[in-house]
Amino acid sequence: FQSDIDTEVVVHLTASGEKDSFLESFIYALKQIQGAYSFVAINQEVVIGVRDPSGIRPLVLGKLNGSYVLTSETCALDIINAEFVREIEPGELVTISSDSKLASMFPFPQQKSSFCIFEYVYFSRPDSIMENRSIYDIRKEIGRILSEESPPKNNVDMVVPIPDSGIPAAIGYAKHSGLPMELGIIRNHYIGRTFIQPTAEVRKVRIKLKFNANKHTLKGKNIILIDDSIVRGSTLRNIIVMLKDAEVKEIHLKISSPPIKHSCFYGIDTPECKDLIAANKSVEEIKEIIGVNSLAFLSIDGLYRAVKEEKRNNAAPQYCDACFTGDYPIGK
């Protein structure tokens, strides 16, 4: 092996397949593995796109100038002015020939669809469409439901999102609660994600570079702070210190997803359970550690209502929600 990327396993399995064609060798390789994936593979004759049988990760088909395009999200099609055709189905494999002919097959045993519900909360860009639903609209609906489940106290002055991922939910929360939404935190967009940085010290420096408090707007105010999730909690702790330095009076933290208590084994670089704050601490303990006046999470049923389900079907969950529930749809 030349890397620590799990995709390399598929490369070696394909090379060792000893089949008559690249396509047959690729299918052979995928039948040896279990997990979540959306792959695009190419050689001189064919482009292959395939989605895992559980459909945990998205894959989208588009068209541009008579040729087909494969991408993980619809926003990429918008950027290149391609036309959206459809989503690749769970367990579907499509081939695109050199003369742009499309073929489809389902070479794997059928499994129950388990699309990742956290795509709606965080992973997908808000300008994408998933399962014929606007990610942006669903995140606003999440905020609305959060305001129903955890309404603001009477003394709250404003709703403040942690940018960028907290903004749509904050819009929904503010609109439903009748409070103004203010950009009390300004983000530097030239800094990457913080929760996947390798060491605590590096993360701390990058957080200070990434966010700055809008002191003129925040001074002396009681705020509702909206974020999409809490992973380690280290980012939030530093943001809370920053807000207190800006003389915010009260901070009531609302999280637009349930507590993340379990690691993701489906292609996302999340920490081990021992590093997930909600896996080891109660809501009250997290509140004290982070240093806020109150803390509330969206309920799991509230999240399901936001994606147009009546509630979570505990016997057969409609989505993969393993990071919240520990209910893994396929072997971890």
C-alpha positions as CSV (number, residue, x, y, z in Angstrom):
1,F,0.0,0.0,0.0
2,Q,1.2,3.5,-0.9
3,S,-1.3,5.5,1.3
4,D,-3.6,5.2,4.3
5,I,-6.7,6.0,2.1
6,D,-9.2,3.1,2.2
7,T,-10.0,3.5,-1.5
8,E,-6.6,2.0,-2.3
9,V,-8.0,-1.3,-1.1
10,V,-10.4,-1.3,-4.0
11,V,-7.6,-0.5,-6.4
12,H,-5.6,-3.5,-5.3
13,L,-8.7,-5.8,-5.4
14,T,-9.5,-4.6,-8.9
15,A,-6.0,-5.3,-10.0
16,S,-6.1,-8.8,-8.6
17,G,-9.5,-9.7,-10.0
18,E,-8.1,-11.4,-13.1
19,K,-11.4,-10.8,-15.0
20,D,-11.9,-10.3,-18.7
21,S,-12.5,-6.6,-18.4
22,F,-11.9,-3.6,-16.2
23,L,-15.7,-3.4,-15.4
24,E,-15.8,-7.0,-14.3
25,S,-12.7,-6.6,-12.2
26,F,-14.1,-3.5,-10.6
27,I,-17.4,-5.2,-9.7
28,Y,-15.5,-8.2,-8.3
29,A,-13.6,-5.8,-6.1
30,L,-16.7,-4.1,-4.8
31,K,-18.3,-7.4,-4.0
32,Q,-15.4,-8.1,-1.6
33,I,-16.0,-5.0,0.6
34,Q,-18.7,-3.8,2.9
35,G,-19.3,-0.1,3.7
36,A,-20.4,3.2,2.3
37,Y,-19.0,4.6,-0.9
38,S,-19.7,6.6,-4.1
39,F,-17.0,5.7,-6.6
40,V,-16.1,7.1,-10.0
41,A,-13.5,5.0,-11.9
42,I,-12.1,5.5,-15.4
43,N,-9.9,3.9,-18.0
44,Q,-9.5,4.5,-21.8
45,E,-12.8,2.8,-22.6
46,V,-15.3,3.6,-19.9
47,V,-16.3,5.8,-16.9
48,I,-17.9,3.9,-14.1
49,G,-20.0,5.4,-11.3
50,V,-21.3,3.3,-8.5
51,R,-23.1,3.8,-5.2
52,D,-23.0,1.4,-2.3
53,P,-26.1,-0.9,-1.9
54,S,-27.3,1.0,1.3
55,G,-27.0,4.3,-0.5
56,I,-25.4,5.9,2.5
57,R,-23.4,8.4,0.4
58,P,-24.9,10.4,-2.5
59,L,-24.0,10.2,-6.2
60,V,-25.6,12.4,-8.9
61,L,-25.8,12.1,-12.7
62,G,-25.8,15.2,-14.9
63,K,-25.4,16.1,-18.6
64,L,-23.4,18.7,-20.3
65,N,-23.0,19.3,-24.1
66,G,-24.3,15.8,-24.8
67,S,-21.9,14.1,-22.4
68,Y,-22.7,12.7,-18.9
69,V,-21.3,14.1,-15.6
70,L,-20.9,12.2,-12.3
71,T,-20.7,14.2,-9.0
72,S,-21.4,13.8,-5.3
73,E,-23.7,16.8,-5.2
74,T,-26.0,18.8,-7.5
75,C,-24.2,22.1,-6.6
76,A,-21.2,20.9,-8.7
77,L,-23.5,20.6,-11.7
78,D,-24.7,24.2,-11.2
79,I,-21.1,25.4,-11.2
80,I,-20.3,23.9,-14.6
81,N,-23.8,24.7,-16.0
82,A,-24.6,21.0,-16.4
83,E,-28.2,19.7,-16.4
84,F,-29.3,17.5,-13.5
85,V,-30.5,14.1,-14.8
86,R,-31.1,12.0,-11.6
87,E,-29.5,10.5,-8.6
88,I,-27.7,7.2,-8.9
89,E,-29.8,4.7,-7.0
90,P,-28.4,2.7,-4.0
91,G,-26.5,-0.3,-5.4
92,E,-26.6,1.0,-8.9
93,L,-23.6,1.0,-11.2
94,V,-23.6,3.1,-14.4
95,T,-21.2,3.0,-17.2
96,I,-20.5,5.8,-19.7
97,S,-18.8,4.7,-22.9
98,S,-16.3,6.8,-24.9
99,D,-19.2,7.7,-27.3
100,S,-21.3,8.9,-24.3
101,K,-23.7,6.0,-24.1
102,L,-25.1,5.4,-20.7
103,A,-25.9,1.9,-19.3
104,S,-27.1,0.9,-15.8
105,M,-27.0,-2.3,-13.8
106,F,-27.5,-3.5,-10.2
107,P,-24.8,-6.1,-9.7
108,F,-25.0,-6.4,-5.9
109,P,-27.5,-8.0,-3.5
110,Q,-30.3,-5.6,-2.6
111,Q,-30.1,-3.9,0.8
112,K,-32.4,-1.5,2.7
113,S,-31.7,2.1,1.8
114,S,-30.0,4.0,4.6
115,F,-29.1,7.5,3.3
116,C,-27.0,9.4,5.8
117,I,-29.3,11.9,7.6
118,F,-26.3,14.0,8.6
119,E,-25.9,15.0,5.0
120,Y,-29.0,17.2,5.7
121,V,-27.5,18.6,8.8
122,Y,-23.9,19.3,7.8
123,F,-22.1,17.3,5.1
124,S,-23.9,18.6,2.0
125,R,-23.7,22.1,0.7
126,P,-26.8,24.1,1.3
127,D,-27.3,24.8,-2.4
128,S,-27.6,21.1,-3.2
129,I,-30.7,19.0,-3.7
130,M,-30.8,15.5,-2.1
131,E,-33.7,13.1,-2.6
132,N,-35.6,15.9,-4.4
133,R,-35.3,18.1,-1.3
134,S,-33.4,21.4,-0.9
135,I,-30.7,21.1,1.7
136,Y,-31.1,24.8,2.6
137,D,-34.9,24.5,3.1
138,I,-34.5,21.4,5.3
139,R,-31.9,23.2,7.5
140,K,-34.3,26.1,7.9
141,E,-37.0,23.6,8.8
142,I,-34.6,22.1,11.3
143,G,-34.2,25.5,12.9
144,R,-38.0,26.0,13.0
145,I,-38.5,22.7,14.8
146,L,-35.6,23.5,17.2
147,S,-37.4,26.7,18.1
148,E,-40.5,24.7,18.9
149,E,-38.7,22.2,21.0
150,S,-36.5,24.7,22.7
151,P,-38.1,28.2,22.6
152,P,-36.2,31.3,23.6
153,K,-36.4,32.9,27.0
154,N,-38.1,36.3,27.2
155,N,-34.9,38.2,27.7
156,V,-33.1,37.1,24.6
157,D,-32.1,39.9,22.2
158,M,-31.0,38.1,19.1
159,V,-30.2,34.8,17.3
160,V,-26.5,34.4,16.3
161,P,-25.3,31.6,14.0
162,I,-21.9,30.1,14.0
163,P,-21.0,30.5,10.4
164,D,-21.3,29.0,7.9
165,S,-23.1,25.8,8.8
166,G,-25.2,27.3,11.5
167,I,-26.8,30.0,9.4
168,P,-29.8,28.2,7.7
169,A,-30.9,26.7,11.0
170,A,-30.5,30.1,12.6
171,I,-32.7,31.7,9.9
172,G,-35.4,29.1,10.6
173,Y,-35.1,29.6,14.4
174,A,-35.2,33.4,14.2
175,K,-38.1,33.5,11.8
176,H,-40.3,31.1,13.9
177,S,-39.4,32.8,17.2
178,G,-39.8,36.3,16.0
179,L,-36.2,37.3,17.0
180,P,-33.7,39.2,14.8
181,M,-30.8,37.2,13.4
182,E,-27.5,39.0,13.6
183,L,-24.0,38.1,12.3
184,G,-22.3,38.3,15.6
185,I,-19.5,36.0,14.5
186,I,-17.5,36.7,11.4
187,R,-15.8,33.8,9.6
188,N,-12.5,33.8,7.7
189,H,-13.2,31.6,4.7
190,Y,-9.6,30.9,4.0
191,I,-9.3,28.5,7.0
192,G,-10.4,24.9,6.7
193,R,-12.4,22.7,9.0
194,T,-11.3,22.5,12.6
195,F,-12.6,19.2,13.9
196,I,-10.3,17.2,11.5
197,Q,-7.1,19.0,12.4
198,P,-4.5,16.6,13.8
199,T,-3.6,18.2,17.2
200,A,-5.4,20.2,19.9
201,E,-2.9,23.1,19.6
202,V,-3.2,23.3,15.8
203,R,-7.0,23.3,16.1
204,K,-6.9,26.1,18.7
205,V,-4.8,28.3,16.6
206,R,-6.9,27.7,13.5
207,I,-10.1,28.4,15.4
208,K,-8.7,31.9,16.4
209,L,-7.8,32.5,12.8
210,K,-11.2,31.2,11.6
211,F,-13.7,33.2,13.7
212,N,-13.9,36.7,15.1
213,A,-16.6,38.3,17.3
214,N,-18.6,41.3,16.0
215,K,-18.1,43.1,19.3
216,H,-20.2,46.2,18.4
217,T,-23.2,44.0,17.8
218,L,-22.8,41.6,20.7
219,K,-21.8,43.8,23.7
220,G,-24.2,43.5,26.5
221,K,-26.6,41.2,24.7
222,N,-28.4,38.0,25.6
223,I,-28.0,35.7,22.6
224,I,-29.2,32.4,21.3
225,L,-26.2,30.8,19.6
226,I,-26.9,28.3,16.9
227,D,-24.5,25.6,15.6
228,D,-25.2,22.4,13.6
229,S,-23.5,19.9,15.9
230,I,-21.0,19.4,18.7
231,V,-18.2,16.9,18.0
232,R,-15.3,17.3,20.4
233,G,-16.5,20.6,21.8
234,S,-13.1,22.2,21.6
235,T,-14.2,24.6,18.8
236,L,-17.2,25.7,20.8
237,R,-15.3,26.3,24.0
238,N,-13.0,28.7,22.2
239,I,-15.9,30.5,20.5
240,I,-17.6,30.9,23.9
241,V,-14.5,32.4,25.4
242,M,-14.3,34.8,22.4
243,L,-18.0,35.8,22.9
244,K,-17.5,36.5,26.6
245,D,-14.4,38.6,25.7
246,A,-16.8,40.6,23.5
247,E,-19.0,41.2,26.6
248,V,-21.9,39.0,25.6
249,K,-24.2,38.9,28.7
250,E,-25.9,35.5,28.3
251,I,-25.3,32.7,25.8
252,H,-28.0,30.1,25.2
253,L,-26.6,27.4,22.9
254,K,-29.0,25.5,20.6
255,I,-27.7,22.6,18.5
256,S,-29.6,21.8,15.3
257,S,-28.9,18.0,15.6
258,P,-29.1,15.4,18.3
259,P,-25.9,14.7,20.4
260,I,-23.2,12.9,18.4
261,K,-22.4,9.9,20.6
262,H,-20.9,7.4,18.1
263,S,-18.1,7.4,15.5
264,C,-18.9,7.3,11.8
265,F,-17.3,4.3,10.0
266,Y,-18.8,5.3,6.6
267,G,-16.1,7.5,5.0
268,I,-16.1,10.4,7.4
269,D,-13.1,11.4,9.5
270,T,-14.8,11.7,12.9
271,P,-13.1,11.1,16.2
272,E,-13.2,7.9,18.3
273,C,-16.0,7.7,20.9
274,K,-13.6,8.6,23.7
275,D,-13.1,12.0,22.0
276,L,-16.8,12.7,21.4
277,I,-17.9,14.9,24.2
278,A,-21.6,13.8,24.0
279,A,-20.5,10.2,24.3
280,N,-19.0,10.7,27.7
281,K,-20.9,13.7,29.2
282,S,-24.5,14.6,30.0
283,V,-26.1,17.7,28.5
284,E,-25.7,19.5,31.8
285,E,-22.0,18.5,32.0
286,I,-21.4,19.7,28.4
287,K,-23.1,23.0,29.3
288,E,-20.7,23.5,32.2
289,I,-17.6,22.4,30.2
290,I,-18.4,24.7,27.3
291,G,-19.4,27.6,29.6
292,V,-22.9,28.6,28.4
293,N,-26.0,29.6,30.3
294,S,-28.1,26.8,28.7
295,L,-27.8,24.1,26.1
296,A,-30.4,22.2,24.1
297,F,-30.1,19.7,21.2
298,L,-32.6,18.9,18.5
299,S,-34.4,15.6,19.2
300,I,-33.9,12.6,16.9
301,D,-37.6,12.7,16.1
302,G,-37.4,16.4,15.4
303,L,-34.6,15.8,12.9
304,Y,-36.8,13.1,11.2
305,R,-39.7,15.5,11.0
306,A,-37.5,18.0,9.2
307,V,-36.9,15.5,6.5
308,K,-40.7,14.9,6.2
309,E,-40.9,11.7,8.3
310,E,-43.5,11.5,11.1
311,K,-40.8,10.3,13.4
312,R,-37.9,7.8,13.6
313,N,-38.9,4.2,13.0
314,N,-36.9,2.6,15.8
315,A,-37.5,-0.9,14.4
316,A,-36.3,0.0,10.9
317,P,-34.8,3.5,10.8
318,Q,-35.4,5.3,7.5
319,Y,-31.9,6.8,7.4
320,C,-28.5,6.1,8.7
321,D,-28.3,7.9,12.0
322,A,-25.6,5.8,13.6
323,C,-23.6,8.8,14.8
324,F,-26.6,9.8,17.0
325,T,-28.0,6.4,17.9
326,G,-25.3,3.8,17.5
327,D,-27.6,1.9,15.2
328,Y,-25.3,1.0,12.3
329,P,-27.1,-0.2,9.1
330,I,-24.1,-2.3,8.0
331,G,-21.2,-3.9,9.9
332,K,-18.8,-1.3,11.4
